[in-house]
Amino acid sequence: MRYLTWFLRILLFVLLLGFAVKNTETVTLRYYFGFEWPGPLVLILLVFFAAGAGVGILACLGIIFRQRRQLSGLRRELRDSERARTQAEAGAYPKQGRL
């Protein structure tokens, strides 16, 4: 399985490298107010892909932090209920001493 994973990684790398080599033409991005940015197509695609991934990660952070907070609260509640249960069991069965 490990060899298959490495084979797929190498294959993906070669495909992306071929894509990068084939798309080195210069393109111009035009912004507002006449601002232009000329650059290689592959670089512009990489920048916008990374920006999109970053925005997606930032969008998920709120959900992740909320779930972590809920999980820690539930763990605390479980720990407290187990502690109360063990104390109740210890009180229900008094230790028997020798006569």
OpenMM code with the backbone's topology and positions (N, CA, C; nanometers):
from openmm import Vec3, app, unit

residues = "MET ARG TYR LEU THR TRP PHE LEU ARG ILE LEU LEU PHE VAL LEU LEU LEU GLY PHE ALA VAL LYS ASN THR GLU THR VAL THR LEU ARG TYR TYR PHE GLY PHE GLU TRP PRO GLY PRO LEU VAL LEU ILE LEU LEU VAL PHE PHE ALA ALA GLY ALA GLY VAL GLY ILE LEU ALA CYS LEU GLY ILE ILE PHE ARG GLN ARG ARG GLN LEU SER GLY LEU ARG ARG GLU LEU ARG ASP SER GLU ARG ALA ARG THR GLN ALA GLU ALA GLY ALA TYR PRO LYS GLN GLY ARG LEU".split()
positions = [
    Vec3(0.0835, -0.1197, 0.0000),
    Vec3(0.0000, 0.0000, 0.0000),
    Vec3(0.0871, 0.1249, 0.0000),
    Vec3(0.1980, 0.1167, 0.0724),
    Vec3(0.2877, 0.2316, 0.0797),
    Vec3(0.3469, 0.2627, -0.0580),
    Vec3(0.3796, 0.1573, -0.1343),
    Vec3(0.4358, 0.1781, -0.2677),
    Vec3(0.3330, 0.2396, -0.3622),
    Vec3(0.2089, 0.1987, -0.3484),
    Vec3(0.1030, 0.2560, -0.4314),
    Vec3(0.0853, 0.4045, -0.4004),
    Vec3(0.0906, 0.4397, -0.2732),
    Vec3(0.0779, 0.5798, -0.2340),
    Vec3(0.1920, 0.6631, -0.2925),
    Vec3(0.3139, 0.6125, -0.2820),
    Vec3(0.4277, 0.6858, -0.3383),
    Vec3(0.4184, 0.6952, -0.4901),
    Vec3(0.3728, 0.5883, -0.5548),
    Vec3(0.3561, 0.5915, -0.6995),
    Vec3(0.2556, 0.6989, -0.7401),
    Vec3(0.1437, 0.7080, -0.6683),
    Vec3(0.0423, 0.8088, -0.6997),
    Vec3(0.0940, 0.9495, -0.6739),
    Vec3(0.1727, 0.9669, -0.5693),
    Vec3(0.2316, 1.0988, -0.5418),
    Vec3(0.3262, 1.1412, -0.6534),
    Vec3(0.4120, 1.0475, -0.6958),
    Vec3(0.5071, 1.0785, -0.8022),
    Vec3(0.4332, 1.1071, -0.9320),
    Vec3(0.3307, 1.0306, -0.9619),
    Vec3(0.2511, 1.0523, -1.0821),
    Vec3(0.1841, 1.1899, -1.0796),
    Vec3(0.1265, 1.2276, -0.9671),
    Vec3(0.0644, 1.3593, -0.9550),
    Vec3(0.1678, 1.4703, -0.9716),
    Vec3(0.2861, 1.4514, -0.9119),
    Vec3(0.3920, 1.5515, -0.9256),
    Vec3(0.4332, 1.5681, -1.0710),
    Vec3(0.4504, 1.4573, -1.1423),
    Vec3(0.4913, 1.4641, -1.2833),
    Vec3(0.3830, 1.5322, -1.3671),
    Vec3(0.2575, 1.5015, -1.3404),
    Vec3(0.1488, 1.5660, -1.4145),
    Vec3(0.1457, 1.7165, -1.3893),
    Vec3(0.1618, 1.7567, -1.2642),
    Vec3(0.1617, 1.9000, -1.2327),
    Vec3(0.2852, 1.9699, -1.2875),
    Vec3(0.3981, 1.9015, -1.2860),
    Vec3(0.5194, 1.9592, -1.3434),
    Vec3(0.5028, 1.9790, -1.4939),
    Vec3(0.4445, 1.8807, -1.5614),
    Vec3(0.4183, 1.8949, -1.7045),
    Vec3(0.3229, 2.0093, -1.7330),
    Vec3(0.2204, 2.0252, -1.6480),
    Vec3(0.1273, 2.1370, -1.6626),
    Vec3(0.2013, 2.2699, -1.6483),
    Vec3(0.2907, 2.2779, -1.5512),
    Vec3(0.3645, 2.4019, -1.5279),
    Vec3(0.4583, 2.4336, -1.6439),
    Vec3(0.5232, 2.3326, -1.6986),
    Vec3(0.6164, 2.3544, -1.8088),
    Vec3(0.5424, 2.3966, -1.9356),
    Vec3(0.4245, 2.3419, -1.9582),
    Vec3(0.3485, 2.3733, -2.0797),
    Vec3(0.2794, 2.5098, -2.0731),
    Vec3(0.2616, 2.5674, -1.9558),
    Vec3(0.1851, 2.6921, -1.9405),
    Vec3(0.2718, 2.8043, -1.8854),
    Vec3(0.3802, 2.8329, -1.9549),
    Vec3(0.4698, 2.9396, -1.9101),
    Vec3(0.4456, 3.0711, -1.9844),
    Vec3(0.3443, 3.0764, -2.0706),
    Vec3(0.3173, 3.1994, -2.1442),
    Vec3(0.2801, 3.3109, -2.0472),
    Vec3(0.3147, 3.4313, -2.0871),
    Vec3(0.2836, 3.5464, -2.0042),
    Vec3(0.1395, 3.5905, -2.0307),
    Vec3(0.0667, 3.6098, -1.9213),
    Vec3(-0.0699, 3.6614, -1.9299),
    Vec3(-0.0763, 3.7884, -1.8476),
    Vec3(-0.1762, 3.8694, -1.8750),
    Vec3(-0.1910, 3.9961, -1.8043),
    Vec3(-0.3224, 3.9969, -1.7287),
    Vec3(-0.3133, 4.0181, -1.5995),
    Vec3(-0.4338, 4.0362, -1.5176),
    Vec3(-0.4629, 4.1853, -1.5110),
    Vec3(-0.5843, 4.2216, -1.5411),
    Vec3(-0.6218, 4.3631, -1.5379),
    Vec3(-0.7140, 4.3876, -1.4193),
    Vec3(-0.6771, 4.4852, -1.3390),
    Vec3(-0.7541, 4.5216, -1.2211),
    Vec3(-0.8239, 4.6541, -1.2461),
    Vec3(-0.8870, 4.7036, -1.1427),
    Vec3(-0.9538, 4.8333, -1.1509),
    Vec3(-0.8509, 4.9452, -1.1590),
    Vec3(-0.8936, 5.0581, -1.2055),
    Vec3(-0.8135, 5.1801, -1.2159),
    Vec3(-0.6902, 5.1622, -1.3039),
    Vec3(-0.6964, 5.0734, -1.4012),
    Vec3(-0.5882, 5.0581, -1.4971),
    Vec3(-0.4670, 4.9809, -1.4477),
    Vec3(-0.4751, 4.9202, -1.3306),
    Vec3(-0.3622, 4.8438, -1.2790),
    Vec3(-0.3564, 4.7081, -1.3485),
    Vec3(-0.2368, 4.6711, -1.3966),
    Vec3(-0.2178, 4.5444, -1.4664),
    Vec3(-0.1000, 4.4699, -1.4046),
    Vec3(-0.1108, 4.3360, -1.4075),
    Vec3(-0.0020, 4.2536, -1.3563),
    Vec3(0.0295, 4.1442, -1.4575),
    Vec3(0.1396, 4.1578, -1.5324),
    Vec3(0.1784, 4.0514, -1.6243),
    Vec3(0.2595, 3.9448, -1.5499),
    Vec3(0.2348, 3.8197, -1.5847),
    Vec3(0.3089, 3.7118, -1.5208),
    Vec3(0.2813, 3.5803, -1.5894),
    Vec3(0.3616, 3.4790, -1.5572),
    Vec3(0.3380, 3.3480, -1.6182),
    Vec3(0.2047, 3.2890, -1.5717),
    Vec3(0.1376, 3.2228, -1.6623),
    Vec3(0.0057, 3.1665, -1.6333),
    Vec3(0.0099, 3.0708, -1.5154),
    Vec3(0.1107, 2.9848, -1.5097),
    Vec3(0.1174, 2.8858, -1.4030),
    Vec3(0.1352, 2.9540, -1.2674),
    Vec3(0.2110, 3.0627, -1.2607),
    Vec3(0.2298, 3.1344, -1.1348),
    Vec3(0.0995, 3.1999, -1.0894),
    Vec3(0.0278, 3.2594, -1.1825),
    Vec3(-0.0987, 3.3240, -1.1483),
    Vec3(-0.2004, 3.2208, -1.1001),
    Vec3(-0.2052, 3.1057, -1.1676),
    Vec3(-0.2956, 2.9990, -1.1238),
    Vec3(-0.2588, 2.9494, -0.9851),
    Vec3(-0.1305, 2.9338, -0.9586),
    Vec3(-0.0851, 2.8884, -0.8274),
    Vec3(-0.1214, 2.9881, -0.7174),
    Vec3(-0.1031, 3.1165, -0.7450),
    Vec3(-0.1351, 3.2199, -0.6464),
    Vec3(-0.2848, 3.2192, -0.6143),
    Vec3(-0.3678, 3.2110, -0.7160),
    Vec3(-0.5113, 3.2132, -0.6906),
    Vec3(-0.5617, 3.0833, -0.6287),
    Vec3(-0.4995, 2.9704, -0.6617),
    Vec3(-0.5349, 2.8445, -0.5962),
    Vec3(-0.5008, 2.8510, -0.4475),
    Vec3(-0.3805, 2.9014, -0.4150),
    Vec3(-0.3396, 2.9127, -0.2747),
    Vec3(-0.4302, 3.0107, -0.1998),
    Vec3(-0.4674, 3.1204, -0.2641),
    Vec3(-0.5570, 3.2165, -0.1996),
    Vec3(-0.6939, 3.1538, -0.1735),
    Vec3(-0.7448, 3.0769, -0.2677),
    Vec3(-0.8737, 3.0096, -0.2480),
    Vec3(-0.8675, 2.9069, -0.1367),
    Vec3(-0.7583, 2.8307, -0.1300),
    Vec3(-0.7428, 2.7329, -0.0222),
    Vec3(-0.7346, 2.8034, 0.1129),
    Vec3(-0.6641, 2.9149, 0.1170),
    Vec3(-0.6539, 2.9913, 0.2418),
    Vec3(-0.7889, 3.0454, 0.2876),
    Vec3(-0.8666, 3.0968, 0.1952),
    Vec3(-0.9999, 3.1473, 0.2299),
    Vec3(-1.0890, 3.0329, 0.2781),
    Vec3(-1.0786, 2.9163, 0.2147),
    Vec3(-1.1566, 2.8008, 0.2582),
    Vec3(-1.1199, 2.7556, 0.3986),
    Vec3(-0.9914, 2.7563, 0.4299),
    Vec3(-0.9468, 2.7186, 0.5644),
    Vec3(-0.9963, 2.8198, 0.6668),
    Vec3(-0.9855, 2.9466, 0.6353),
    Vec3(-1.0347, 3.0494, 0.7273),
    Vec3(-1.1848, 3.0380, 0.7505),
    Vec3(-1.2587, 2.9993, 0.6477),
    Vec3(-1.4033, 2.9838, 0.6617),
    Vec3(-1.4374, 2.8680, 0.7556),
    Vec3(-1.3536, 2.7669, 0.7617),
    Vec3(-1.3791, 2.6493, 0.8473),
    Vec3(-1.3324, 2.6685, 0.9908),
    Vec3(-1.2489, 2.7668, 1.0181),
    Vec3(-1.1923, 2.7818, 1.1523),
    Vec3(-1.2980, 2.8049, 1.2593),
    Vec3(-1.4004, 2.8823, 1.2299),
    Vec3(-1.5053, 2.9079, 1.3285),
    Vec3(-1.5754, 2.7797, 1.3702),
    Vec3(-1.6063, 2.6957, 1.2728),
    Vec3(-1.6728, 2.5682, 1.3019),
    Vec3(-1.5811, 2.4777, 1.3831),
    Vec3(-1.4544, 2.4720, 1.3452),
    Vec3(-1.3589, 2.3860, 1.4156),
    Vec3(-1.3444, 2.4288, 1.5608),
    Vec3(-1.3288, 2.5588, 1.5856),
    Vec3(-1.3133, 2.6062, 1.7236),
    Vec3(-1.4400, 2.5829, 1.8055),
    Vec3(-1.5577, 2.6008, 1.7450),
    Vec3(-1.6824, 2.5749, 1.8164),
    Vec3(-1.6931, 2.4274, 1.8538),
    Vec3(-1.6584, 2.3387, 1.7620),
    Vec3(-1.6646, 2.1955, 1.7908),
    Vec3(-1.5640, 2.1559, 1.8988),
    Vec3(-1.4458, 2.2139, 1.8980),
    Vec3(-1.3478, 2.1851, 2.0038),
    Vec3(-1.3992, 2.2303, 2.1398),
    Vec3(-1.4615, 2.3469, 2.1439),
    Vec3(-1.5161, 2.3977, 2.2696),
    Vec3(-1.6280, 2.3063, 2.3197),
    Vec3(-1.7162, 2.2619, 2.2303),
    Vec3(-1.8230, 2.1701, 2.2690),
    Vec3(-1.7661, 2.0367, 2.3155),
    Vec3(-1.6651, 1.9873, 2.2483),
    Vec3(-1.6034, 1.8603, 2.2851),
    Vec3(-1.5384, 1.8677, 2.4226),
    Vec3(-1.4704, 1.9757, 2.4524),
    Vec3(-1.4090, 1.9883, 2.5849),
    Vec3(-1.5162, 1.9991, 2.6936),
    Vec3(-1.6264, 2.0670, 2.6645),
    Vec3(-1.7361, 2.0751, 2.7610),
    Vec3(-1.7993, 1.9387, 2.7857),
    Vec3(-1.8179, 1.8609, 2.6797),
    Vec3(-1.8748, 1.7271, 2.6952),
    Vec3(-1.7796, 1.6340, 2.7702),
    Vec3(-1.6509, 1.6457, 2.7455),
    Vec3(-1.5534, 1.5652, 2.8204),
    Vec3(-1.5553, 1.6011, 2.9687),
    Vec3(-1.5631, 1.7300, 2.9974),
    Vec3(-1.5700, 1.7747, 3.1368),
    Vec3(-1.6967, 1.7213, 3.2034),
    Vec3(-1.8087, 1.7272, 3.1321),
    Vec3(-1.9354, 1.6769, 3.1854),
    Vec3(-1.9283, 1.5261, 3.2099),
    Vec3(-1.8682, 1.4514, 3.1194),
    Vec3(-1.8522, 1.3073, 3.1356),
    Vec3(-1.7635, 1.2753, 3.2548),
    Vec3(-1.6544, 1.3484, 3.2695),
    Vec3(-1.5634, 1.3273, 3.3820),
    Vec3(-1.6334, 1.3552, 3.5145),
    Vec3(-1.7119, 1.4627, 3.5202),
    Vec3(-1.7836, 1.4957, 3.6425),
    Vec3(-1.8895, 1.3905, 3.6757),
    Vec3(-1.9602, 1.3401, 3.5741),
    Vec3(-2.0634, 1.2394, 3.6003),
    Vec3(-2.0003, 1.1072, 3.6443),
    Vec3(-1.8848, 1.0710, 3.5872),
    Vec3(-1.8165, 0.9491, 3.6313),
    Vec3(-1.7667, 0.9634, 3.7741),
    Vec3(-1.7169, 1.0809, 3.8078),
    Vec3(-1.6691, 1.1059, 3.9436),
    Vec3(-1.7852, 1.0973, 4.0425),
    Vec3(-1.9008, 1.1536, 4.0064),
    Vec3(-2.0181, 1.1483, 4.0940),
    Vec3(-2.0686, 1.0047, 4.1083),
    Vec3(-2.0624, 0.9283, 4.0011),
    Vec3(-2.1064, 0.7891, 4.0056),
    Vec3(-2.0159, 0.7060, 4.0960),
    Vec3(-1.8861, 0.7243, 4.0853),
    Vec3(-1.7943, 0.6471, 4.1704),
    Vec3(-1.8090, 0.6877, 4.3167),
    Vec3(-1.8344, 0.8143, 4.3435),
    Vec3(-1.8560, 0.8571, 4.4819),
    Vec3(-1.9852, 0.7990, 4.5367),
    Vec3(-2.0883, 0.7917, 4.4531),
    Vec3(-2.2157, 0.7348, 4.4972),
    Vec3(-2.2009, 0.5851, 4.5235),
    Vec3(-2.1257, 0.5157, 4.4396),
    Vec3(-2.1036, 0.3729, 4.4612),
    Vec3(-2.0210, 0.3486, 4.5859),
    Vec3(-1.9245, 0.4334, 4.6112),
    Vec3(-1.8422, 0.4177, 4.7310),
    Vec3(-1.9252, 0.4429, 4.8562),
    Vec3(-2.0206, 0.5346, 4.8491),
    Vec3(-2.1063, 0.5614, 4.9644),
    Vec3(-2.2125, 0.4559, 4.9836),
    Vec3(-2.2567, 0.3879, 4.8797),
    Vec3(-2.3608, 0.2857, 4.8891),
    Vec3(-2.3072, 0.1566, 4.9462),
    Vec3(-2.1830, 0.1292, 4.9294),
    Vec3(-2.1233, 0.0066, 4.9799),
    Vec3(-2.0168, 0.0433, 5.0823),
    Vec3(-2.0539, 0.0546, 5.2077),
    Vec3(-1.9540, 0.0902, 5.3095),
    Vec3(-1.8539, -0.0233, 5.3274),
    Vec3(-1.7353, 0.0133, 5.3626),
    Vec3(-1.6315, -0.0867, 5.3848),
    Vec3(-1.6663, -0.1689, 5.5082),
    Vec3(-1.6457, -0.2995, 5.4973),
    Vec3(-1.6735, -0.3880, 5.6107),
    Vec3(-1.5434, -0.4145, 5.6857),
    Vec3(-1.5446, -0.3815, 5.8065),
    Vec3(-1.4254, -0.4049, 5.8888),
    Vec3(-1.4347, -0.5374, 5.9612),
    Vec3(-1.3288, -0.5754, 6.0255),
    Vec3(-1.3270, -0.6998, 6.1010),
    Vec3(-1.3930, -0.6788, 6.2364),
    Vec3(-1.4499, -0.7805, 6.2820),
    Vec3(-1.5150, -0.7741, 6.4121),
    Vec3(-1.4253, -0.8036, 6.5235),
] * unit.nanometer
topology = app.Topology()
chain = topology.addChain("A")
for resn in residues:
    res = topology.addResidue(resn, chain)
    for name in ("N", "CA", "C"):
        topology.addAtom(name, app.Element.getBySymbol(name[0]), res)
